[in-house]
Amino acid sequence: MRIWVSGAAGKLGAEVCRQLLVAGHQVVPVDVRPGGVVEVDLGDRVGVGRSLAGCDAIVHCAAIASPENVVPAELVHNNVMSTFNALEEAWGQGIRTAVLASSGSIYGTAWAPEELTVAEVPVDESTPLAYVDPYALTKDILERTGAMYARRGMQVTALRLHWILTAAEVREYVADAPPAANRRNLWGYVDLGEAARACVLALAPRPEAQRFEALVIAAEDTGRHEPTADLLARWSPDTRATEVLDGHAALFSSRRAGEVLGWKHRSTWRQ
Ligand SMILES: NC(=O)c1ccc[n+]([C@@H]2O[C@H](COP(=O)([O-])OP(=O)(O)OC[C@H]3O[C@@H](n4cnc5c(N)ncnc54)[C@H](O)[C@@H]3O)[C@@H](O)[C@H]2O)c1
């Protein structure tokens, strides 16, 4: 297949391009930043359309990937219009497969101005979206935009990616940080290579009943040394565990991604 990848100069997009090329696909790497890519600002509808010519599918990773150091209006405008232009122009050109980088931030805990607590863990696709911040809003709009094109006949997969880190970065940012620092993320992560592999798997055709899917994509374990049950009891005592939390069990569940994509997080930073 010939696959259009946005955000290709970024962390995830570059790895998606790498894995697609290894798998024998052709790639059209697009980004507003230079660096071995087709330079397109996704705010430019015409430029997006031009870059999509001849493509069979899109993997849309481009976004302002954090609400830090950007005014909310710019964040929302960039991310919402980028997603709309990518999907609308793809639809217009007959492209019927899209993979969208959503985020575990959609649940609202990561960027809430005052700390929010989820009522129950593991977090999964049935967990309410109780966010109060603009970044999470952009991911909800991304998913709803995707769902709209799915109703028209496009296969759309929105991946609710947890914090995308390499094993070395888990050691640097999570494992030995004060536990309170990553309570907002429930000490989770997804390995960069595993996140990109989920994007690639989501390009495969699925039954019509699964035309739109929003899937949690997270590691099977936390990024911490302490047992998960101890972390929760100490740092989030009001959160109820709906399952037994063995050892370092993650507090985000990717069970549904296993059923739909056949994806399972295979690596851990502990090895
Ligand atoms: N990094 C994480 O931990 C994480 C977690 C969950 C979800 N995500 C999502 O995954 C995606 C990729 O994240 P990342 O970590 O690779 O971020 P990144 O910042 O490394 O890459 C994002 C890329 O998008 C490009 N971009 C932004 N606006 C654009 C526009 N208008 N036109 C063209 N290109 C534009 C940027 O130039 C950048 O190269 C994003 O959608 C992000 O929200 C990231």
The ligand as a MOL file (V3000), in Angstrom:
LIG
                    3D

  0  0  0     0  0            999 V3000
M  V30 BEGIN CTAB
M  V30 COUNTS 44 48 0 0 0
M  V30 BEGIN ATOM
M  V30 1 N 4.1150 11.6520 22.8380 0
M  V30 2 C 3.1880 11.0600 23.5750 0
M  V30 3 O 3.4370 10.6110 24.6950 0
M  V30 4 C 1.8000 10.8880 23.0250 0
M  V30 5 C 0.8720 10.1620 23.7700 0
M  V30 6 C -0.3910 9.9700 23.2650 0
M  V30 7 C -0.7380 10.4840 22.0320 0
M  V30 8 N 0.1760 11.1990 21.3310 0 CHG=1
M  V30 9 C -0.2150 11.7150 20.0160 0
M  V30 10 O 0.5760 11.0490 19.0400 0
M  V30 11 C 0.8370 11.9370 17.9540 0
M  V30 12 C 2.3260 12.0380 17.7150 0
M  V30 13 O 2.9370 12.5100 18.8990 0
M  V30 14 P 4.5270 12.6870 18.9710 0
M  V30 15 O 4.9490 12.3610 20.3400 0
M  V30 16 O 5.1600 11.9910 17.8230 0 CHG=-1
M  V30 17 O 4.6320 14.2690 18.7980 0
M  V30 18 P 5.7650 15.1030 18.0450 0
M  V30 19 O 5.6190 16.5040 18.5340 0
M  V30 20 O 7.0870 14.4530 18.1590 0
M  V30 21 O 5.2920 15.0190 16.5310 0
M  V30 22 C 4.1440 15.6700 16.0680 0
M  V30 23 C 4.4650 16.2180 14.6890 0
M  V30 24 O 3.2800 16.8240 14.1530 0
M  V30 25 C 3.7110 17.9200 13.3830 0
M  V30 26 N 2.6050 18.8700 13.2100 0
M  V30 27 C 1.9500 19.5370 14.1680 0
M  V30 28 N 1.0360 20.3380 13.6070 0
M  V30 29 C 1.1290 20.1500 12.2600 0
M  V30 30 C 0.4560 20.7330 11.1510 0
M  V30 31 N -0.4850 21.6770 11.2930 0
M  V30 32 N 0.7940 20.3080 9.9060 0
M  V30 33 C 1.7660 19.3710 9.7450 0
M  V30 34 N 2.4580 18.8150 10.7610 0
M  V30 35 C 2.1310 19.2170 12.0080 0
M  V30 36 C 4.8600 18.5320 14.1750 0
M  V30 37 O 5.6790 19.3440 13.3710 0
M  V30 38 C 5.5650 17.2820 14.6960 0
M  V30 39 O 6.6500 16.8940 13.8760 0
M  V30 40 C 0.1540 13.2450 18.3070 0
M  V30 41 O -1.1240 13.2720 17.7230 0
M  V30 42 C 0.0290 13.1810 19.8100 0
M  V30 43 O -1.0400 13.9690 20.2760 0
M  V30 44 C 1.4340 11.4060 21.7880 0
M  V30 END ATOM
M  V30 BEGIN BOND
M  V30 1 1 1 2
M  V30 2 2 2 3
M  V30 3 1 2 4
M  V30 4 1 4 5
M  V30 5 2 4 44
M  V30 6 2 5 6
M  V30 7 1 6 7
M  V30 8 2 7 8
M  V30 9 1 8 9
M  V30 10 1 8 44
M  V30 11 1 9 10
M  V30 12 1 9 42
M  V30 13 1 10 11
M  V30 14 1 11 12
M  V30 15 1 11 40
M  V30 16 1 12 13
M  V30 17 1 13 14
M  V30 18 2 14 15
M  V30 19 1 14 16
M  V30 20 1 14 17
M  V30 21 1 17 18
M  V30 22 2 18 19
M  V30 23 1 18 20
M  V30 24 1 18 21
M  V30 25 1 21 22
M  V30 26 1 22 23
M  V30 27 1 23 24
M  V30 28 1 23 38
M  V30 29 1 24 25
M  V30 30 1 25 26
M  V30 31 1 25 36
M  V30 32 1 26 27
M  V30 33 1 26 35
M  V30 34 2 27 28
M  V30 35 1 28 29
M  V30 36 1 29 30
M  V30 37 2 29 35
M  V30 38 1 30 31
M  V30 39 2 30 32
M  V30 40 1 32 33
M  V30 41 2 33 34
M  V30 42 1 34 35
M  V30 43 1 36 37
M  V30 44 1 36 38
M  V30 45 1 38 39
M  V30 46 1 40 41
M  V30 47 1 40 42
M  V30 48 1 42 43
M  V30 END BOND
M  V30 END CTAB
M  END
